[in-house]
Amino acid sequence: MKKIIITIDGYSSCGKSTLAKQLAGELDYVYIDSGAMYRAITLCFIQNRVDWTDHDAVKAALHDIHLEFEFNPISQASEITLNGENVEHMIREMLVAEKVSEVAAVKEVREFAVAQQQKMGARKGIVMDGRDIGTTVFPHAELKIFMTADTAIRVERRFKELYAKNKNISIHEVKENLELRDYIDTNREISPLRKAEDAIILDNSQLSPDEQLKLVLQWVDDVVLVQSS
């Protein structure tokens, strides 16, 4: 069957990555976690005390950043490496979560990441999730999905994820962080979060993961059928 590019954009903690990974597995596609790329860059900036408001410092730092995805046979998932080091767990920490939206809004950072993402998608047969994948990275993707969910549900999902790693985290902290990220993502000057005109809205507030996957796989079948005819 003809392979396509599937983009999944939307707000934080809507389950974009979970759906993207499921789709990639079901379709035998490559999963590219754009969020992990921005988190890894943020981690690098934090570790090396890079001032991301200083454009020259950002350019110099990006020159020395090498990102790759490697398949982990234990977790059965693609995990990101930063300059050869697996940082999959480190990029999920709260310190990175608090700063990633700021870093991702920097023009040079976005240009750096987008160039790498477009290179990865040249052969199609990929699923990528993020904030501007269907609008900026792959504006001509065959299937674009825009995910959303009730804010309270997103906060609860994010809290459960972080609490499993840090018992000291409070739901109030998570709610504040989520609201801040939403604001930054939708109001940043470079590639703000917005729904592509031809994207399908997926509100998964009341959908189970299995129901969601079944629905989207049907969308994929419909698009591939049209593309192949």
Sequence and secondary structure as in RCSB ss.txt:
>XXXX:A:sequence
MKKIIITIDGYSSCGKSTLAKQLAGELDYVYIDSGAMYRAITLCFIQNRVDWTDHDAVKAALHDIHLEFEFNPIS
QASEITLNGENVEHMIREMLVAEKVSEVAAVKEVREFAVAQQQKMGARKGIVMDGRDIGTTVFPHAELKIFMTAD
TAIRVERRFKELYAKNKNISIHEVKENLELRDYIDTNREISPLRKAEDAIILDNSQLSPDEQLKLVLQWVDDVVL
VQSS
>XXXX:A:secstr
    EEEEEE TTSSHHHHHHHHHHHHT EEEEHHHHHHHHHHHHHHTT  TT HHHHHHHHHT  EEEEEETTT
TEEEEEETTEE TTGGGSHHHHHHHHHHHTSHHHHHHHHHHHHHHTTT  EEEEESSIIIII TT SEEEEEE  
HHHHHHHHHHHHHTT TT  HHHHHHHHHHHHHHHHH SSS     TT EEEE TT  HHHHHHHHHHHHHHHHH
HHH 
